[in-house]
Amino acid sequence: MSIKYGKTFFNIAAGIALGLHTIVVSATEQDTPVIEQLVNTMTELAGEHPGIRKNHAKGVVAEGYFTPSPTAKSISNALHLVGSSSPIIVRYSNATGVPNIGDNNPGSFPKGMAIRFDLGDEGYTDLVCISVNGFPAATPEDFLGLLKAIAETSPDSPSPSPIALFLDKHPAAKTFVEIPKLPPKSFATQPFYGVNAFKFINDAGVERYGRYFIEPTVGTAFLTEEEQEGLSEDYLMAGLPKQLSNANIEYKIFVQLSEDGDPIDDPTVIWPDSREKVELGTITLTGMVKDAVMFEKDNMFNPLALPEGIEPSNDPILLSRPGAYAVSFGRRLSGN
């Protein structure tokens, strides 16, 4: 596996965080940037776990390759979509900053799938997805409000509780919370979604906005209530290396293209399923990353690490993500 990784990326990420300061600054808490408040609140919810990611802390890392489909170049001339196969590293994860949260714990959803594509001398590009189609907030401020409402709610909170009041006033968050989050039989049967829109540009200069989604080639499959009984808390993380020791795992990557009137800057709005979908290629996982602990410690995935041919939308959630990740990453490297 030839993908490069190291701590030097933190300097870039920190720059992104500083650049976002003027975009997402709160007027409360002594003008602490929202991106920093997000990390602070996630830490409060998970408890102190020095040197650990503040969200999606529990993870497992596999490697393989990505092969673009013939249709990919009609959407974008990005290097990994028009060339031959590219090496990839994939990190699966559970939600929250609790490093030992059970894979079947309701709080461990949505699951995460972060993909790093090796672009050779051009560096790399990252794709960050979750296991739910949609997001609970359209702005970092609203997402912070949701996290704070959760943190302020306890079993003895008066009725209506802070989280109940928040959800009543924020229907998008309420819809997200109520989406069934079923435990998959394995990571190989779990679909993933890129909830933010990107601009894709092909060789002819045609620009289209779209969102990623990833489908397992074996089909989706989830556990029944009976199958969940007596399930190991590490059934997903421990099951992945066992699966890969027997056979490769494959997914198809698609992009769903927007049409006029579809909001491209609001991840809470799911576009109609009738929108055109274009296959970008196939992910093939072949084994586990041997130095995964070092990789996880020394790296953060950045959805704005984009090659020529793909550009970000003006989605406030998308633009704030690298900054929040950088704050978490800096604390992780310093042991905080």
C-alpha positions as CSV (number, residue, x, y, z in Angstrom):
1,M,0.0,0.0,0.0
2,S,1.6,3.2,-1.2
3,I,-0.7,5.8,0.4
4,K,1.4,8.4,2.3
5,Y,0.3,9.6,5.7
6,G,1.8,11.8,8.4
7,K,1.4,14.6,10.8
8,T,2.3,17.3,8.3
9,F,-1.4,17.4,7.1
10,F,-2.3,18.9,10.5
11,N,-0.8,22.2,9.4
12,I,-3.1,22.3,6.4
13,A,-6.1,21.3,8.5
14,A,-5.3,23.9,11.1
15,G,-5.2,26.5,8.4
16,I,-8.7,25.4,7.3
17,A,-9.9,25.8,10.8
18,L,-8.6,29.3,11.1
19,G,-10.0,30.2,7.8
20,L,-13.4,29.1,8.9
21,H,-13.3,31.1,12.1
22,T,-14.9,34.1,10.5
23,I,-17.6,31.9,9.0
24,V,-18.8,30.0,12.0
25,V,-18.2,32.2,15.1
26,S,-20.6,32.1,18.0
27,A,-21.7,35.2,19.8
28,T,-21.8,33.2,23.1
29,E,-19.2,31.5,25.3
30,Q,-16.7,34.3,24.9
31,D,-16.8,34.1,21.1
32,T,-15.5,30.5,21.0
33,P,-15.8,29.4,17.4
34,V,-18.6,27.0,16.8
35,I,-16.2,24.4,15.4
36,E,-14.4,24.3,18.7
37,Q,-17.7,24.3,20.7
38,L,-18.7,21.3,18.6
39,V,-15.6,19.4,19.7
40,N,-16.0,20.5,23.3
41,T,-19.6,19.3,23.5
42,M,-18.8,16.0,21.8
43,T,-16.0,15.5,24.4
44,E,-18.5,16.3,27.2
45,L,-21.0,13.7,25.8
46,A,-18.3,11.0,25.5
47,G,-16.2,11.7,28.5
48,E,-12.5,12.3,28.6
49,H,-10.5,9.9,26.4
50,P,-7.1,11.5,25.9
51,G,-5.5,11.0,22.5
52,I,-8.7,9.6,21.0
53,R,-11.0,11.0,18.2
54,K,-13.7,13.1,19.6
55,N,-16.3,11.5,17.3
56,H,-16.2,8.1,15.5
57,A,-13.5,7.1,18.0
58,K,-13.9,3.3,17.6
59,G,-12.8,2.2,14.2
60,V,-11.2,-0.5,12.1
61,V,-9.0,0.1,8.9
62,A,-8.9,-2.0,5.7
63,E,-7.1,-1.5,2.4
64,G,-7.8,-2.4,-1.2
65,Y,-8.3,-0.6,-4.5
66,F,-10.8,1.5,-6.4
67,T,-11.6,0.9,-10.1
68,P,-13.4,3.6,-12.0
69,S,-16.4,2.7,-14.2
70,P,-16.5,3.7,-17.9
71,T,-19.3,6.2,-17.0
72,A,-17.3,8.0,-14.3
73,K,-15.5,10.3,-16.8
74,S,-18.8,11.6,-18.1
75,I,-19.3,13.3,-14.7
76,S,-15.7,14.3,-13.7
77,N,-12.2,14.4,-15.0
78,A,-10.8,13.8,-11.4
79,L,-7.7,11.7,-11.6
80,H,-9.0,8.6,-9.8
81,L,-12.2,8.6,-11.9
82,V,-10.5,8.6,-15.3
83,G,-7.3,6.5,-14.7
84,S,-6.7,2.9,-13.8
85,S,-7.2,1.4,-10.3
86,S,-6.1,3.5,-7.3
87,P,-5.0,2.1,-3.9
88,I,-7.4,3.0,-1.1
89,I,-7.6,2.9,2.6
90,V,-11.0,2.6,4.3
91,R,-11.8,3.3,7.9
92,Y,-15.1,2.1,9.3
93,S,-16.3,3.6,12.6
94,N,-19.0,3.9,15.2
95,A,-20.5,7.3,16.2
96,T,-19.5,9.1,19.4
97,G,-16.1,9.6,21.0
98,V,-16.5,6.5,23.2
99,P,-13.6,4.2,22.1
100,N,-15.2,1.0,23.4
101,I,-18.9,1.6,22.5
102,G,-20.6,-1.6,21.4
103,D,-21.1,-2.0,17.7
104,N,-24.8,-2.8,18.4
105,N,-25.3,0.0,20.8
106,P,-28.0,2.4,19.5
107,G,-25.6,5.3,20.3
108,S,-23.1,3.9,17.8
109,F,-25.1,5.0,14.8
110,P,-24.7,6.4,12.3
111,K,-21.7,4.3,11.3
112,G,-18.9,6.0,9.3
113,M,-17.0,5.0,6.2
114,A,-14.0,7.2,5.3
115,I,-12.1,6.4,2.1
116,R,-8.7,7.7,1.1
117,F,-7.8,7.4,-2.6
118,D,-4.1,7.4,-3.5
119,L,-3.5,9.8,-6.4
120,G,0.2,9.1,-6.7
121,D,2.4,12.2,-7.0
122,E,-0.8,14.3,-6.8
123,G,-1.4,13.2,-3.2
124,Y,-4.7,11.9,-2.2
125,T,-8.4,12.7,-2.0
126,D,-10.9,11.7,0.8
127,L,-14.5,10.7,0.8
128,V,-16.4,10.7,4.1
129,C,-19.8,9.0,4.4
130,I,-22.3,7.9,7.0
131,S,-24.8,5.1,7.2
132,V,-27.8,7.4,7.1
133,N,-29.1,9.3,4.1
134,G,-29.3,12.8,5.5
135,F,-28.1,14.9,8.3
136,P,-29.9,16.4,11.4
137,A,-28.8,20.0,10.9
138,A,-28.3,22.5,8.0
139,T,-25.7,24.7,9.8
140,P,-23.0,24.1,12.4
141,E,-24.9,26.3,14.8
142,D,-28.0,24.0,14.6
143,F,-25.8,20.9,15.0
144,L,-24.2,22.4,18.1
145,G,-27.7,23.2,19.4
146,L,-28.7,19.5,19.0
147,L,-25.5,18.3,20.8
148,K,-26.0,20.8,23.6
149,A,-29.7,19.7,24.0
150,I,-28.5,16.1,24.3
151,A,-25.9,17.1,26.9
152,E,-28.4,19.1,28.9
153,T,-30.9,16.2,29.0
154,S,-30.8,13.7,31.9
155,P,-33.2,11.0,33.2
156,D,-34.5,13.5,35.8
157,S,-34.9,16.4,33.3
158,P,-38.3,18.1,33.6
159,S,-40.8,17.5,30.9
160,P,-40.5,18.6,28.2
161,S,-36.7,17.9,28.3
162,P,-34.2,20.1,26.5
163,I,-33.8,17.5,23.7
164,A,-37.6,17.3,23.3
165,L,-37.9,21.1,23.1
166,F,-35.1,21.2,20.5
167,L,-36.6,18.5,18.3
168,D,-40.0,20.2,18.5
169,K,-38.5,23.3,17.0
170,H,-36.2,21.6,14.5
171,P,-38.2,19.2,12.4
172,A,-35.1,18.1,10.3
173,A,-33.3,16.9,13.5
174,K,-36.5,15.2,14.6
175,T,-36.8,13.4,11.3
176,F,-33.1,12.3,11.4
177,V,-33.5,11.0,15.0
178,E,-36.5,9.0,14.1
179,I,-35.0,7.3,11.0
180,P,-34.6,3.6,11.8
181,K,-30.9,2.8,12.3
182,L,-30.8,-0.9,12.0
183,P,-27.6,-2.9,12.8
184,P,-26.1,-4.4,9.6
185,K,-25.2,-8.1,9.4
186,S,-21.7,-6.9,8.6
187,F,-20.0,-3.8,7.2
188,A,-20.2,-5.6,3.8
189,T,-24.0,-5.3,3.9
190,Q,-24.2,-1.7,5.0
191,P,-24.9,1.1,2.5
192,F,-23.3,4.5,3.1
193,Y,-24.2,8.1,2.0
194,G,-22.2,11.3,1.3
195,V,-24.8,13.7,2.7
196,N,-23.1,16.8,1.3
197,A,-23.2,17.9,-2.4
198,F,-20.1,18.5,-4.6
199,K,-19.7,20.0,-8.0
200,F,-18.4,17.5,-10.6
201,I,-16.7,18.8,-13.7
202,N,-15.9,16.8,-16.8
203,D,-13.4,17.3,-19.6
204,A,-16.0,19.3,-21.6
205,G,-16.4,21.7,-18.7
206,V,-20.0,20.5,-17.9
207,E,-20.8,21.1,-14.2
208,R,-23.2,19.0,-12.2
209,Y,-23.9,18.9,-8.5
210,G,-24.3,15.5,-6.9
211,R,-24.1,13.4,-3.7
212,Y,-22.2,10.2,-3.2
213,F,-23.8,6.9,-2.2
214,I,-22.2,3.6,-1.7
215,E,-23.9,0.2,-2.1
216,P,-22.6,-3.2,-1.1
217,T,-22.5,-5.5,-4.1
218,V,-23.9,-8.4,-2.1
219,G,-26.9,-6.3,-1.2
220,T,-28.0,-4.7,2.0
221,A,-28.8,-6.9,5.0
222,F,-29.7,-6.0,8.6
223,L,-30.1,-8.1,11.8
224,T,-33.5,-9.1,13.1
225,E,-34.2,-8.5,16.8
226,E,-33.7,-12.2,17.4
227,E,-30.4,-12.2,15.6
228,Q,-29.2,-9.3,17.8
229,E,-29.7,-11.3,21.0
230,G,-26.4,-12.3,22.6
231,L,-24.5,-10.5,19.9
232,S,-20.9,-9.5,20.6
233,E,-20.3,-5.8,21.2
234,D,-17.4,-6.1,18.7
235,Y,-19.2,-8.1,16.0
236,L,-18.7,-5.6,13.2
237,M,-15.1,-4.6,14.0
238,A,-14.0,-8.2,14.8
239,G,-16.0,-9.6,11.9
240,L,-14.3,-7.5,9.2
241,P,-10.8,-9.2,9.3
242,K,-12.5,-12.6,9.4
243,Q,-14.5,-11.8,6.3
244,L,-11.5,-10.4,4.5
245,S,-9.4,-13.5,5.3
246,N,-11.9,-15.5,3.3
247,A,-12.9,-13.2,0.4
248,N,-12.7,-9.6,-0.8
249,I,-15.5,-7.1,0.0
250,E,-16.9,-4.9,-2.8
251,Y,-19.1,-1.8,-3.0
252,K,-20.3,0.3,-5.9
253,I,-19.9,4.1,-5.7
254,F,-22.6,6.2,-7.3
255,V,-23.3,9.9,-7.6
256,Q,-26.9,11.1,-7.5
257,L,-27.2,14.2,-9.6
258,S,-29.3,17.1,-8.6
259,E,-32.0,18.8,-10.8
260,D,-33.3,22.4,-10.8
261,G,-34.8,23.2,-7.5
262,D,-32.9,20.6,-5.5
263,P,-31.1,22.3,-2.5
264,I,-27.4,21.6,-2.8
265,D,-26.4,23.5,0.3
266,D,-28.7,21.7,2.8
267,P,-27.8,18.2,3.9
268,T,-31.1,17.7,5.8
269,V,-33.0,17.6,2.5
270,I,-33.0,14.2,0.7
271,W,-33.4,14.4,-3.0
272,P,-36.0,12.3,-4.7
273,D,-34.9,8.8,-5.5
274,S,-35.9,9.4,-9.1
275,R,-32.9,11.6,-9.7
276,E,-30.3,10.3,-12.2
277,K,-27.6,8.1,-10.7
278,V,-24.2,7.5,-12.3
279,E,-21.9,4.7,-11.4
280,L,-18.4,6.0,-10.5
281,G,-16.7,2.7,-9.9
282,T,-16.0,-0.3,-7.6
283,I,-14.3,-0.4,-4.2
284,T,-12.6,-3.7,-3.6
285,L,-11.2,-4.4,-0.1
286,T,-8.6,-7.1,0.1
287,G,-7.3,-7.1,3.7
288,M,-6.6,-5.1,6.9
289,V,-4.0,-2.3,7.3
290,K,-1.2,-3.8,9.3
291,D,-0.1,-0.5,10.9
292,A,-3.7,0.7,11.5
293,V,-3.0,2.1,15.0
294,M,-0.3,4.4,13.6
295,F,-2.5,5.4,10.6
296,E,-5.5,6.2,12.8
297,K,-3.3,8.3,15.2
298,D,-1.5,10.3,12.5
299,N,-4.3,11.0,10.1
300,M,-7.6,12.8,9.7
301,F,-9.9,12.4,6.7
302,N,-10.7,15.7,5.0
303,P,-13.7,15.9,2.7
304,L,-12.3,19.1,1.2
305,A,-9.1,17.4,0.1
306,L,-10.3,17.5,-3.5
307,P,-8.7,16.9,-6.8
308,E,-9.2,18.9,-10.0
309,G,-12.6,18.0,-11.4
310,I,-14.4,18.0,-8.0
311,E,-15.3,21.1,-6.0
312,P,-17.2,21.7,-2.8
313,S,-20.7,23.2,-2.7
314,N,-21.4,26.1,-0.3
315,D,-23.0,23.7,2.2
316,P,-22.1,25.2,5.7
317,I,-21.9,21.7,7.2
318,L,-19.4,20.6,4.6
319,L,-17.3,23.7,4.9
320,S,-17.1,23.4,8.7
321,R,-16.2,19.7,8.8
322,P,-12.5,20.0,8.2
323,G,-12.1,22.7,10.8
324,A,-13.9,20.7,13.5
325,Y,-11.8,17.6,12.5
326,A,-8.6,19.7,12.7
327,V,-9.5,20.8,16.3
328,S,-10.1,17.2,17.3
329,F,-6.9,16.1,15.4
330,G,-4.8,18.7,17.2
331,R,-6.0,17.6,20.6
332,R,-5.5,13.9,19.6
333,L,-1.8,14.6,18.7
334,S,-1.2,16.5,21.9
335,G,-2.7,13.7,24.0
336,N,-5.7,15.8,25.1
